[in-house]
Amino acid sequence: MIVTATELANESKSILDRVVQGGEVVEVQRHGKTVAVIQPRVGATRSELLRLLRGRGFQAADSEELKAAMDGAAETVGYAGCD
């Protein structure tokens, strides 16, 4: 979806709802040129992931093992959900 900066200013709630709920990607244009792209957030932070896993019986020892694995991945690829 393409919107103007003015449309974004006037309709930000409905536009952001379309991004969050519908997964749409929005190009924001000013004077016919794209100046920004708004897209759904991808992935989860470490704390979000641990909260989800704990709700499914994940134990503290499992959390430490996951933290170590995520730290190793972050060192290798530069980012792996580190908070």
Sequence and secondary structure as in RCSB ss.txt:
>XXXX:A:sequence
MIVTATELANESKSILDRVVQGGEVVEVQRHGKTVAVIQPRVGATRSELLRLLRGRGFQAADSEELKAAMDGAAE
TVGYAGCD
>XXXX:A:secstr
 EEEHHHHHHHHHHHHHHHHHH   EEEEETTEEEEEE    S  HHHHHHHHHTTT  HHHHHHHHHHHHHHHH
HHS SS  
